[in-house]
Amino acid sequence: MTKKTLVTVTLLAFMLSACLPDFEQQAAEYPIPISEADLQATAAVLSQETLAALPTATMLPSETPVVVTATETPPEETPTETPNPVLLTLTATLGTGTVTAEGTPDATAVAAGTSIFAKTPSPTHNPLTPTGTIHPQFYGTLPPHLAYGNITLINKGKVDVYISLQCTTKEGYTTILEYPVKSMVDASAPAGKYKYVAWVGGRQFIGNFSLAKDQDLTITIFKDRITIKN
């Protein structure tokens, strides 16, 4: 009898232990309800945390207008052409031997560096021509007893010719002889080194040569060249 009672008690205990998890599971499925005050407090905390986590709006920088000051561009100057003089003026400086033609280079400066005896000078176009009645001109005072030679000027160009001869003697004296050449001119000239500027029908020729004592030189003038021969 006692054994049966122990067996029966053991079986009942085993069955009760098997039913306990199901009871606990049912208790978990039906939790204890939360009060409304706790819910509102929890909601308030969550809303504050949410608001704190939200990024704050950043104000965009306002666009500052840029004021541009207009600058005035000065107008470009238009170069004006200086008209050439109509008349040719020959001037001489005594004692220096400088012949200057208005509108043309200095004869002494142009002739520098050329040979002492140039038979065929290179022509340079010059639209200026002497006007009016032209006569032989002489500049400079020479002492007596200087050595002289002879120069013959011949115009074969059949155009108006005017020639200026600048002489420097071996003693250092300077003189200038100028002649219009219609056909032929025979002139006595002091011996020395010469630079000449000739205008032949509006064209300018520049060259140089030398004249010795008692020497005869012939200067022949064509339209496009000048030759110098003994």
TORSEMAR-359390 format. One record per residue: residue number from 1; residue in one letter; x, y, z of N, C-alpha, C in turn. Coordinates in nm, 4 decimals, padded with zeros to 6 digits. Layout:
BEGIN
- pos|code|n.x|n.y|n.z|ca.x|ca.y|ca.z|c.x|c.y|c.z
- NUM|a|X|Y|Z|X|Y|Z|X|Y|Z;
...
//
This chain:
BEGIN
- pos|code|n.x|n.y|n.z|ca.x|ca.y|ca.z|c.x|c.y|c.z
- 1|m|00.0840|-00.1191|00.0000|00.0000|00.0000|00.0000|00.0870|00.1233|00.0000;
- 2|t|00.1864|00.1194|00.0763|00.2794|00.2350|00.0840|00.3503|00.2560|-00.0462;
- 3|k|00.3894|00.1479|-00.1124|00.4580|00.1575|-00.2418|00.3674|00.2187|-00.3462;
- 4|k|00.2444|00.1752|-00.3492|00.1503|00.2326|-00.4473|00.1322|00.3795|-00.4250;
- 5|t|00.1279|00.4194|-00.2960|00.1081|00.5626|-00.2664|00.2270|00.6434|-00.3153;
- 6|l|00.3527|00.5933|-00.2969|00.4729|00.6630|-00.3428|00.4765|00.6750|-00.4936;
- 7|v|00.4360|00.5664|-00.5616|00.4344|00.5690|-00.7079|00.3359|00.6713|-00.7565;
- 8|t|00.2197|00.6730|-00.6890|00.1155|00.7679|-00.7325|00.1602|00.9103|-00.7106;
- 9|v|00.2273|00.9375|-00.5971|00.2758|01.0740|-00.5684|00.3827|01.1148|-00.6680;
- 10|t|00.4702|01.0200|-00.7015|00.5782|01.0508|-00.7979|00.5223|01.0858|-00.9332;
- 11|l|00.4242|01.0082|-00.9794|00.3626|01.0360|-01.1107|00.2959|01.1721|-01.1106;
- 12|l|00.2281|01.2038|-01.0004|00.1614|01.3341|-00.9957|00.2648|01.4501|-01.0002;
- 13|a|00.3741|01.4295|-00.9296|00.4788|01.5352|-00.9314|00.5388|01.5537|-01.0709;
- 14|f|00.5560|01.4405|-01.1379|00.6120|01.4486|-01.2743|00.5163|01.5199|-01.3678;
- 15|m|00.3904|01.4896|-01.3532|00.2918|01.5530|-01.4409|00.2825|01.7015|-01.4107;
- 16|l|00.2908|01.7384|-01.2842|00.2852|01.8819|-01.2520|00.4072|01.9572|-01.3056;
- 17|s|00.5223|01.8907|-01.2951|00.6431|01.9597|-01.3484|00.6367|01.9770|-01.4982;
- 18|a|00.5709|01.8896|-01.5691|00.5582|01.9019|-01.7157|00.4630|02.0129|-01.7522;
- 19|c|00.3635|02.0386|-01.6649|00.2650|02.1436|-01.6957|00.3133|02.2821|-01.6572;
- 20|l|00.4158|02.3006|-01.5748|00.4628|02.4321|-01.5299|00.5171|02.5209|-01.6445;
- 21|p|00.5952|02.4739|-01.7398|00.6420|02.5641|-01.8492|00.5280|02.6208|-01.9303;
- 22|d|00.4250|02.5420|-01.9534|00.3144|02.5915|-02.0336|00.2431|02.7021|-01.9605;
- 23|f|00.2396|02.6928|-01.8300|00.1742|02.7951|-01.7517|00.2543|02.9253|-01.7549;
- 24|e|00.3872|02.9081|-01.7400|00.4722|03.0272|-01.7461|00.4652|03.0927|-01.8831;
- 25|q|00.4546|03.0098|-01.9913|00.4460|03.0654|-02.1276|00.3187|03.1427|-02.1434;
- 26|q|00.2069|03.0899|-02.0891|00.0808|03.1603|-02.0991|00.0860|03.2902|-02.0197;
- 27|a|00.1580|03.2880|-01.9078|00.1716|03.4121|-01.8312|00.2497|03.5161|-01.9063;
- 28|a|00.3539|03.4711|-01.9871|00.4332|03.5670|-02.0672|00.3515|03.6238|-02.1790;
- 29|e|00.2569|03.5416|-02.2350|00.1766|03.5908|-02.3472|00.0791|03.6960|-02.3015;
- 30|y|00.0488|03.6984|-02.1789|-00.0452|03.7995|-02.1278|00.0267|03.8818|-02.0222;
- 31|p|00.1057|03.9867|-02.0636|00.1828|04.0668|-01.9671|00.0918|04.1546|-01.8853;
- 32|i|00.1495|04.2092|-01.7795|00.0747|04.2975|-01.6898|00.0562|04.4306|-01.7588;
- 33|p|-00.0615|04.4894|-01.7699|-00.0835|04.6177|-01.8384|-00.0106|04.7306|-01.7693;
- 34|i|00.0409|04.8356|-01.8578|00.1158|04.9530|-01.8073|00.0177|05.0666|-01.7924;
- 35|s|00.0352|05.1465|-01.6886|-00.0569|05.2567|-01.6623|-00.0418|05.3657|-01.7666;
- 36|e|-00.1473|05.4452|-01.7825|-00.1472|05.5532|-01.8841|-00.0464|05.6620|-01.8498;
- 37|a|-00.0253|05.6887|-01.7210|00.0725|05.7928|-01.6817|00.2128|05.7547|-01.7239;
- 38|d|00.2451|05.6193|-01.7060|00.3787|05.5756|-01.7493|00.3945|05.5884|-01.8987;
- 39|l|00.2906|05.5574|-01.9766|00.2981|05.5699|-02.1226|00.3219|05.7140|-02.1650;
- 40|q|00.2494|05.8097|-02.1019|00.2679|05.9501|-02.1403|00.4081|05.9988|-02.1060;
- 41|a|00.4585|05.9543|-01.9921|00.5948|05.9968|-01.9549|00.6984|05.9431|-02.0526;
- 42|t|00.6782|05.8124|-02.0886|00.7714|05.7520|-02.1859|00.7647|05.8233|-02.3208;
- 43|a|00.6424|05.8582|-02.3662|00.6261|05.9291|-02.4946|00.6930|06.0652|-02.4917;
- 44|a|00.6823|06.1364|-02.3765|00.7447|06.2693|-02.3660|00.8959|06.2590|-02.3775;
- 45|v|00.9548|06.1540|-02.3093|01.1011|06.1372|-02.3161|01.1461|06.1076|-02.4591;
- 46|l|01.0711|06.0159|-02.5258|01.1085|05.9793|-02.6633|01.0974|06.0987|-02.7580;
- 47|s|00.9927|06.1825|-02.7398|00.9779|06.2989|-02.8304|01.0922|06.3968|-02.8101;
- 48|q|01.1353|06.4183|-02.6838|01.2478|06.5096|-02.6608|01.3758|06.4571|-02.7248;
- 49|e|01.4005|06.3245|-02.7107|01.5205|06.2673|-02.7727|01.5150|06.2795|-02.9252;
- 50|t|01.3937|06.2607|-02.9811|01.3795|06.2715|-03.1277|01.4081|06.4127|-03.1748;
- 51|l|01.3520|06.5111|-03.1005|01.3753|06.6506|-03.1377|01.5228|06.6879|-03.1245;
- 52|a|01.5883|06.6350|-03.0235|01.7309|06.6658|-03.0055|01.8157|06.6063|-03.1171;
- 53|a|01.7700|06.4902|-03.1685|01.8479|06.4246|-03.2739|01.8277|06.4878|-03.4109;
- 54|l|01.7180|06.5619|-03.4276|01.6928|06.6226|-03.5591|01.7963|06.7319|-03.5868;
- 55|p|01.8478|06.7439|-03.7129|01.9448|06.8515|-03.7472|01.8758|06.9865|-03.7475;
- 56|t|01.9484|07.0859|-03.6984|01.8944|07.2224|-03.6974|01.9099|07.2838|-03.8358;
- 57|a|01.8140|07.3643|-03.8718|01.8171|07.4296|-04.0048|01.9289|07.5327|-04.0087;
- 58|t|02.0108|07.5292|-04.1120|02.1224|07.6238|-04.1301|02.0792|07.7333|-04.2260;
- 59|m|02.0925|07.8577|-04.1825|02.0532|07.9700|-04.2681|02.1563|07.9883|-04.3788;
- 60|l|02.1073|07.9982|-04.5023|02.1964|08.0216|-04.6160|02.2487|08.1646|-04.6118;
- 61|p|02.3758|08.1845|-04.6483|02.4291|08.3232|-04.6475|02.3560|08.4070|-04.7510;
- 62|s|02.3278|08.5304|-04.7109|02.2599|08.6219|-04.8038|02.3583|08.6684|-04.9111;
- 63|e|02.3126|08.6783|-05.0326|02.3977|08.7172|-05.1468|02.4185|08.8680|-05.1454;
- 64|t|02.5432|08.9076|-05.1362|02.5766|09.0507|-05.1341|02.5998|09.0989|-05.2768;
- 65|p|02.5237|09.1959|-05.3229|02.5445|09.2432|-05.4618|02.6797|09.3101|-05.4776;
- 66|v|02.7447|09.2867|-05.5914|02.8753|09.3457|-05.6239|02.8524|09.4656|-05.7139;
- 67|v|02.9008|09.5796|-05.6684|02.8845|09.7035|-05.7470|03.0053|09.7179|-05.8374;
- 68|v|02.9829|09.7209|-05.9673|03.0903|09.7351|-06.0670|03.0910|09.8787|-06.1158;
- 69|t|03.2054|09.9424|-06.0970|03.2198|10.0810|-06.1423|03.2738|10.0826|-06.2837;
- 70|a|03.1987|10.1406|-06.3729|03.2418|10.1450|-06.5142|03.3558|10.2430|-06.5298;
- 71|t|03.4616|10.2003|-06.6020|03.5761|10.2864|-06.6303|03.5703|10.3328|-06.7748;
- 72|e|03.6057|10.4541|-06.7927|03.6015|10.5110|-06.9282|03.7314|10.4830|-07.0008;
- 73|t|03.7234|10.4219|-07.1155|03.8416|10.3908|-07.1962|03.8737|10.5105|-07.2851;
- 74|p|03.9944|10.5666|-07.2684|04.0261|10.6841|-07.3527|04.0339|10.6439|-07.4986;
- 75|p|03.9839|10.7263|-07.5865|03.9904|10.6950|-07.7318|04.1334|10.6981|-07.7811;
- 76|e|04.1634|10.6078|-07.8736|04.2974|10.6018|-07.9313|04.3189|10.7207|-08.0247;
- 77|e|04.4388|10.7755|-08.0129|04.4704|10.8883|-08.0989|04.5044|10.8404|-08.2397;
- 78|t|04.4498|10.9079|-08.3348|04.4761|10.8727|-08.4749|04.5956|10.9538|-08.5239;
- 79|p|04.7024|10.8837|-08.5681|04.8187|10.9597|-08.6159|04.7841|11.0431|-08.7382;
- 80|t|04.8386|11.1621|-08.7395|04.8154|11.2513|-08.8532|04.9426|11.2610|-08.9351;
- 81|e|04.9252|11.2711|-09.0608|05.0393|11.2762|-09.1528|05.0848|11.4201|-09.1692;
- 82|t|05.2160|11.4430|-09.1510|05.2720|11.5765|-09.1678|05.3058|11.5987|-09.3149;
- 83|p|05.2466|11.6994|-09.3777|05.2736|11.7199|-09.5212|05.4175|11.7607|-09.5452;
- 84|n|05.4722|11.7206|-09.6580|05.6084|11.7570|-09.6949|05.6119|11.9036|-09.7389;
- 85|p|05.7212|11.9749|-09.7111|05.7305|12.1135|-09.7599|05.7362|12.1157|-09.9118;
- 86|v|05.6877|12.2226|-09.9684|05.6802|12.2332|-10.1141|05.8121|12.2803|-10.1711;
- 87|l|05.8752|12.3731|-10.1022|05.9989|12.4308|-10.1554|06.1193|12.3704|-10.0849;
- 88|l|06.2281|12.3600|-10.1561|06.3537|12.3071|-10.1013|06.4403|12.4236|-10.0599;
- 89|t|06.4872|12.4207|-09.9363|06.5703|12.5293|-09.8855|06.7063|12.4738|-09.8478;
- 90|l|06.8069|12.5300|-09.9053|06.9435|12.4882|-09.8733|07.0042|12.5914|-09.7795;
- 91|t|07.0585|12.5446|-09.6678|07.1235|12.6344|-09.5723|07.2631|12.5836|-09.5454;
- 92|a|07.3496|12.6724|-09.5093|07.4891|12.6351|-09.4822|07.5352|12.7042|-09.3554;
- 93|t|07.6129|12.6332|-09.2773|07.6719|12.6883|-09.1559|07.8206|12.7082|-09.1808;
- 94|l|07.8624|12.8320|-09.1828|08.0013|12.8621|-09.2143|08.0917|12.8098|-09.1037;
- 95|g|08.2043|12.7569|-09.1443|08.3017|12.7053|-09.0491|08.2791|12.5604|-09.0105;
- 96|t|08.1576|12.5080|-09.0347|08.1309|12.3678|-09.0003|08.1160|12.2817|-09.1239;
- 97|g|08.0862|12.3423|-09.2363|08.0737|12.2660|-09.3605|07.9526|12.1780|-09.3617;
- 98|t|07.8411|12.2192|-09.2988|07.7199|12.1366|-09.2925|07.6172|12.1921|-09.3886;
- 99|v|07.5697|12.1087|-09.4804|07.4635|12.1476|-09.5733|07.3392|12.0725|-09.5336;
- 100|t|07.2297|12.1448|-09.5124|07.1043|12.0816|-09.4701|06.9966|12.1144|-09.5702;
- 101|a|06.9328|12.0106|-09.6255|06.8192|12.0303|-09.7161|06.6927|12.0017|-09.6384;
- 102|e|06.5982|12.0967|-09.6414|06.4740|12.0801|-09.5656|06.3964|11.9613|-09.6198;
- 103|g|06.3654|11.8654|-09.5324|06.2935|11.7447|-09.5742|06.3851|11.6334|-09.6187;
- 104|t|06.5216|11.6552|-09.6151|06.6173|11.5512|-09.6565|06.7191|11.5329|-09.5462;
- 105|p|06.7889|11.4207|-09.5414|06.8909|11.3987|-09.4384|07.0070|11.4936|-09.4554;
- 106|d|07.0833|11.5151|-09.3484|07.2034|11.5955|-09.3528|07.3027|11.5337|-09.4494;
- 107|a|07.3561|11.6161|-09.5402|07.4446|11.5629|-09.6441|07.5695|11.5021|-09.5834;
- 108|t|07.6237|11.5662|-09.4775|07.7452|11.5117|-09.4164|07.7172|11.3813|-09.3465;
- 109|a|07.5977|11.3681|-09.2856|07.5650|11.2439|-09.2153|07.5393|11.1309|-09.3127;
- 110|v|07.4769|11.1584|-09.4272|07.4464|11.0532|-09.5248|07.5726|11.0050|-09.5923;
- 111|a|07.6643|11.0987|-09.6181|07.7834|11.0604|-09.6938|07.8884|10.9930|-09.6074;
- 112|a|07.8711|10.9947|-09.4749|07.9709|10.9346|-09.3868|07.9823|10.7856|-09.4132;
- 113|g|08.1073|10.7380|-09.4195|08.1302|10.5964|-09.4389|08.1374|10.5538|-09.5836;
- 114|t|08.1172|10.6458|-09.6806|08.1281|10.6106|-09.8222|08.2716|10.6301|-09.8684;
- 115|s|08.3027|10.5761|-09.9850|08.4390|10.5855|-10.0369|08.4698|10.7286|-10.0762;
- 116|i|08.5998|10.7610|-10.0845|08.6416|10.8960|-10.1187|08.6070|10.9279|-10.2639;
- 117|f|08.6078|10.8266|-10.3512|08.5812|10.8482|-10.4934|08.4700|10.7535|-10.5343;
- 118|a|08.3481|10.8027|-10.5406|08.2321|10.7212|-10.5759|08.1867|10.7617|-10.7149;
- 119|k|08.2026|10.6704|-10.8130|08.1690|10.7034|-10.9506|08.0198|10.6878|-10.9782;
- 120|t|07.9545|10.5889|-10.9163|07.8121|10.5647|-10.9437|07.7357|10.5632|-10.8122;
- 121|p|07.6894|10.6799|-10.7634|07.6125|10.6813|-10.6383|07.4752|10.6204|-10.6575;
- 122|s|07.4185|10.5693|-10.5483|07.2849|10.5114|-10.5560|07.1820|10.6230|-10.5478;
- 123|p|07.0847|10.6283|-10.6413|06.9859|10.7361|-10.6406|06.8824|10.7154|-10.5303;
- 124|t|06.8351|10.8266|-10.4772|06.7289|10.8250|-10.3767|06.6175|10.9170|-10.4236;
- 125|h|06.4952|10.8666|-10.4264|06.3833|10.9458|-10.4751|06.3568|11.0632|-10.3824;
- 126|n|06.3446|11.1810|-10.4377|06.3146|11.3008|-10.3610|06.2208|11.3876|-10.4427;
- 127|p|06.0947|11.4028|-10.4001|05.9996|11.4781|-10.4808|06.0211|11.6283|-10.4773;
- 128|l|06.1168|11.6781|-10.3944|06.1368|11.8217|-10.3844|06.2335|11.8698|-10.4916;
- 129|t|06.1965|11.9721|-10.5614|06.2830|12.0292|-10.6644|06.2907|12.1794|-10.6446;
- 130|p|06.4059|12.2400|-10.6729|06.4175|12.3860|-10.6611|06.3228|12.4541|-10.7588;
- 131|t|06.2692|12.5656|-10.7184|06.1793|12.6420|-10.8050|06.2332|12.7825|-10.8231;
- 132|g|06.1871|12.8507|-10.9231|06.2313|12.9867|-10.9511|06.3646|12.9887|-11.0244;
- 133|t|06.4184|13.1073|-11.0406|06.5469|13.1252|-11.1100|06.6601|13.0974|-11.0126;
- 134|i|06.7466|13.0024|-11.0468|06.8543|12.9595|-10.9584|06.9872|13.0026|-11.0177;
- 135|h|07.0739|13.0562|-10.9337|07.2058|13.1025|-10.9763|07.3118|13.0304|-10.8939;
- 136|p|07.4354|13.0285|-10.9426|07.5442|12.9685|-10.8640|07.5568|13.0360|-10.7270;
- 137|q|07.5828|12.9554|-10.6247|07.5959|13.0061|-10.4887|07.7311|12.9630|-10.4320;
- 138|f|07.7911|13.0519|-10.3517|07.9204|13.0228|-10.2906|07.9125|13.0588|-10.1425;
- 139|y|07.9599|12.9665|-10.0585|07.9580|12.9871|-09.9141|08.0972|12.9591|-09.8591;
- 140|g|08.1374|13.0406|-09.7645|08.2658|13.0195|-09.6999|08.3720|13.1124|-09.7561;
- 141|t|08.4647|13.1539|-09.6698|08.5756|13.2424|-09.7081|08.7047|13.1621|-09.7054;
- 142|l|08.7742|13.1639|-09.8174|08.8988|13.0880|-09.8295|09.0172|13.1838|-09.8361;
- 143|p|09.1274|13.1459|-09.7755|09.2477|13.2311|-09.7836|09.3089|13.2223|-09.9234;
- 144|p|09.3921|13.3172|-09.9577|09.4568|13.3121|-10.0906|09.5630|13.2022|-10.0971;
- 145|h|09.6052|13.1772|-10.2194|09.7144|13.0844|-10.2484|09.6789|12.9391|-10.2134;
- 146|l|09.5521|12.9060|-10.2177|09.5141|12.7654|-10.2024|09.5259|12.6941|-10.3361;
- 147|a|09.5473|12.5626|-10.3307|09.5550|12.4831|-10.4532|09.4148|12.4672|-10.5114;
- 148|y|09.4062|12.4759|-10.6436|09.2776|12.4644|-10.7135|09.2853|12.3590|-10.8227;
- 149|g|09.1688|12.3062|-10.8575|09.1541|12.2179|-10.9714|09.0351|12.2641|-11.0540;
- 150|n|08.9939|12.1804|-11.1497|08.8844|12.2199|-11.2370|08.7784|12.1088|-11.2402;
- 151|i|08.6493|12.1501|-11.2315|08.5367|12.0560|-11.2352|08.4444|12.0974|-11.3489;
- 152|t|08.4119|12.0008|-11.4357|08.3175|12.0235|-11.5449|08.1905|11.9438|-11.5164;
- 153|l|08.0786|12.0139|-11.5133|07.9477|11.9517|-11.4867|07.8709|11.9441|-11.6186;
- 154|i|07.8249|11.8237|-11.6553|07.7532|11.8039|-11.7812|07.6178|11.7407|-11.7510;
- 155|n|07.5128|11.8034|-11.8037|07.3756|11.7524|-11.7844|07.3335|11.6782|-11.9105;
- 156|k|07.3246|11.5444|-11.8995|07.2767|11.4629|-12.0111|07.1399|11.4008|-11.9827;
- 157|g|07.0806|11.4400|-11.8720|06.9499|11.3860|-11.8383|06.8357|11.4621|-11.9020;
- 158|k|06.8646|11.5810|-11.9576|06.7613|11.6649|-12.0191|06.6510|11.6997|-11.9199;
- 159|v|06.6877|11.7121|-11.7923|06.5930|11.7510|-11.6867|06.6613|11.8582|-11.6022;
- 160|d|06.5850|11.9198|-11.5142|06.6430|12.0205|-11.4249|06.7421|11.9548|-11.3294;
- 161|v|06.8612|12.0168|-11.3178|06.9676|11.9629|-11.2326|07.0202|12.0757|-11.1449;
- 162|y|07.0350|12.0446|-11.0181|07.0975|12.1376|-10.9238|07.1904|12.0559|-10.8366;
- 163|i|07.3151|12.1015|-10.8198|07.4145|12.0244|-10.7455|07.4829|12.1142|-10.6439;
- 164|s|07.5070|12.0588|-10.5256|07.5763|12.1287|-10.4176|07.7036|12.0511|-10.3863;
- 165|l|07.8181|12.1211|-10.3924|07.9487|12.0602|-10.3678|08.0053|12.1168|-10.2382;
- 166|q|08.0329|12.0305|-10.1432|08.0904|12.0717|-10.0147|08.2344|12.0242|-10.0096;
- 167|c|08.3256|12.1201|-09.9965|08.4685|12.0878|-10.0023|08.5341|12.1166|-09.8677;
- 168|t|08.6234|12.0245|-09.8275|08.7096|12.0458|-09.7111|08.8537|12.0313|-09.7579;
- 169|t|08.9294|12.1398|-09.7476|09.0674|12.1374|-09.7952|09.1562|12.0657|-09.6942;
- 170|k|09.2797|12.0370|-09.7375|09.3719|11.9677|-09.6467|09.4141|12.0581|-09.5310;
- 171|e|09.3975|12.1902|-09.5484|09.4277|12.2829|-09.4389|09.3129|12.2930|-09.3384;
- 172|g|09.1969|12.2305|-09.3719|09.0839|12.2333|-09.2805|08.9794|12.3382|-09.3123;
- 173|y|08.9956|12.4113|-09.4220|08.8953|12.5110|-09.4601|08.7773|12.4420|-09.5288;
- 174|t|08.6609|12.5048|-09.5157|08.5391|12.4483|-09.5730|08.4710|12.5519|-09.6612;
- 175|t|08.4264|12.5059|-09.7760|08.3509|12.5923|-09.8662|08.2430|12.5095|-09.9350;
- 176|i|08.1385|12.5785|-09.9823|08.0279|12.5118|-10.0502|08.0030|12.5824|-10.1831;
- 177|l|07.9983|12.5053|-10.2885|07.9711|12.5563|-10.4229|07.8433|12.4908|-10.4729;
- 178|e|07.7479|12.5728|-10.5227|07.6206|12.5203|-10.5717|07.5935|12.5760|-10.7108;
- 179|y|07.5490|12.4830|-10.8006|07.5287|12.5221|-10.9408|07.3999|12.4602|-10.9951;
- 180|p|07.3223|12.5417|-11.0678|07.2211|12.4818|-11.1553|07.2899|12.4412|-11.2856;
- 181|v|07.2593|12.3227|-11.3344|07.3274|12.2718|-11.4542|07.2225|12.2495|-11.5623;
- 182|k|07.2152|12.3405|-11.6586|07.1215|12.3238|-11.7702|07.1812|12.2361|-11.8798;
- 183|s|07.3065|12.2640|-11.9146|07.3738|12.1815|-12.0158|07.5155|12.1475|-11.9702;
- 184|m|07.6007|12.2521|-11.9481|07.7380|12.2278|-11.9030|07.7862|12.3480|-11.8234;
- 185|v|07.8590|12.3199|-11.7161|07.9176|12.4243|-11.6320|08.0627|12.3886|-11.6095;
- 186|d|08.1518|12.4883|-11.6323|08.2952|12.4699|-11.6084|08.3322|12.5562|-11.4893;
- 187|a|08.3804|12.4938|-11.3788|08.4054|12.5675|-11.2551|08.5437|12.5374|-11.2017;
- 188|s|08.6065|12.6415|-11.1462|08.7327|12.6262|-11.0757|08.7009|12.6036|-10.9295;
- 189|a|08.7574|12.5000|-10.8720|08.7230|12.4627|-10.7348|08.8494|12.4323|-10.6568;
- 190|p|08.8491|12.4615|-10.5264|08.9679|12.4321|-10.4448|08.9915|12.2819|-10.4336;
- 191|a|09.1180|12.2448|-10.4240|09.1521|12.1036|-10.4076|09.1129|12.0583|-10.2672;
- 192|g|09.0644|11.9359|-10.2607|09.0256|11.8816|-10.1312|08.9302|11.7640|-10.1473;
- 193|k|08.8666|11.7270|-10.0407|08.7695|11.6170|-10.0415|08.6288|11.6756|-10.0498;
- 194|y|08.5481|11.6176|-10.1392|08.4160|11.6725|-10.1688|08.3064|11.5726|-10.1323;
- 195|k|08.1947|11.6292|-10.0873|08.0677|11.5562|-10.0735|07.9645|11.6346|-10.1529;
- 196|y|07.8868|11.5637|-10.2322|07.7902|11.6354|-10.3160|07.6497|11.5808|-10.2940;
- 197|v|07.5518|11.6713|-10.3139|07.4101|11.6374|-10.3156|07.3531|11.6974|-10.4432;
- 198|a|07.2975|11.6127|-10.5298|07.2445|11.6576|-10.6584|07.0966|11.6226|-10.6676;
- 199|w|07.0191|11.7154|-10.7237|06.8768|11.6920|-10.7497|06.8581|11.6869|-10.9014;
- 200|v|06.8164|11.5725|-10.9489|06.8037|11.5475|-11.0932|06.6570|11.5164|-11.1220;
- 201|g|06.5858|11.6123|-11.1770|06.4445|11.5915|-11.2091|06.3609|11.5467|-11.0899;
- 202|g|06.3926|11.5973|-10.9704|06.3179|11.5591|-10.8504|06.3770|11.4413|-10.7754;
- 203|r|06.4812|11.3771|-10.8273|06.5476|11.2665|-10.7581|06.6783|11.3159|-10.6964;
- 204|q|06.7085|11.2630|-10.5807|06.8271|11.3054|-10.5069|06.9377|11.2019|-10.5194;
- 205|f|07.0600|11.2502|-10.5461|07.1790|11.1650|-10.5539|07.2821|11.2201|-10.4553;
- 206|i|07.3461|11.1303|-10.3817|07.4463|11.1697|-10.2821|07.5729|11.0874|-10.3069;
- 207|g|07.6867|11.1524|-10.3012|07.8135|11.0817|-10.3199|07.9304|11.1686|-10.2766;
- 208|n|08.0526|11.1243|-10.3043|08.1715|11.2020|-10.2696|08.2844|11.1687|-10.3657;
- 209|f|08.3831|11.2561|-10.3660|08.5008|11.2384|-10.4519|08.6100|11.3292|-10.3976;
- 210|s|08.7288|11.3232|-10.4588|08.8397|11.4103|-10.4192|08.8955|11.4792|-10.5435;
- 211|l|08.9460|11.6008|-10.5236|09.0028|11.6815|-10.6324|09.1424|11.7246|-10.5913;
- 212|a|09.2411|11.6910|-10.6737|09.3794|11.7274|-10.6448|09.4141|11.8607|-10.7114;
- 213|k|09.5314|11.9117|-10.6795|09.5770|12.0375|-10.7382|09.5955|12.0204|-10.8896;
- 214|d|09.5392|12.1148|-10.9661|09.5472|12.1178|-11.1122|09.4820|11.9953|-11.1777;
- 215|q|09.3987|11.9228|-11.1046|09.3312|11.8070|-11.1625|09.2029|11.8510|-11.2317;
- 216|d|09.1700|11.7837|-11.3429|09.0459|11.8085|-11.4153|08.9515|11.6895|-11.3934;
- 217|l|08.8317|11.7194|-11.3425|08.7292|11.6160|-11.3210|08.6057|11.6508|-11.4027;
- 218|t|08.5436|11.5465|-11.4592|08.4190|11.5647|-11.5335|08.3089|11.4871|-11.4616;
- 219|i|08.2061|11.5592|-11.4225|08.0895|11.4983|-11.3558|07.9745|11.4997|-11.4560;
- 220|t|07.9350|11.3801|-11.5005|07.8274|11.3681|-11.5992|07.7018|11.3222|-11.5263;
- 221|i|07.5944|11.3955|-11.5506|07.4695|11.3717|-11.4774|07.3658|11.3155|-11.5736;
- 222|f|07.3173|11.1941|-11.5434|07.2092|11.1302|-11.6188|07.0825|11.1308|-11.5328;
- 223|k|06.9712|11.0813|-11.5889|06.8462|11.0775|-11.5127|06.8530|10.9794|-11.3960;
- 224|d|06.9304|10.8699|-11.4151|06.9303|10.7644|-11.3142|07.0654|10.7394|-11.2498;
- 225|r|07.1675|10.8193|-11.2844|07.2998|10.7977|-11.2255|07.3871|10.9200|-11.2482;
- 226|i|07.5006|10.9216|-11.1764|07.6012|11.0265|-11.1915|07.7367|10.9587|-11.2021;
- 227|t|07.8155|10.9964|-11.3023|07.9494|10.9394|-11.3198|08.0531|11.0490|-11.3016;
- 228|i|08.1692|11.0126|-11.2462|08.2791|11.1059|-11.2213|08.4055|11.0455|-11.2823;
- 229|k|08.4661|11.1195|-11.3715|08.5865|11.0709|-11.4420|08.6918|11.1792|-11.4440;
- 230|n|08.8209|11.1339|-11.4534|08.9326|11.2279|-11.4678|08.9336|11.2864|-11.6078;
//
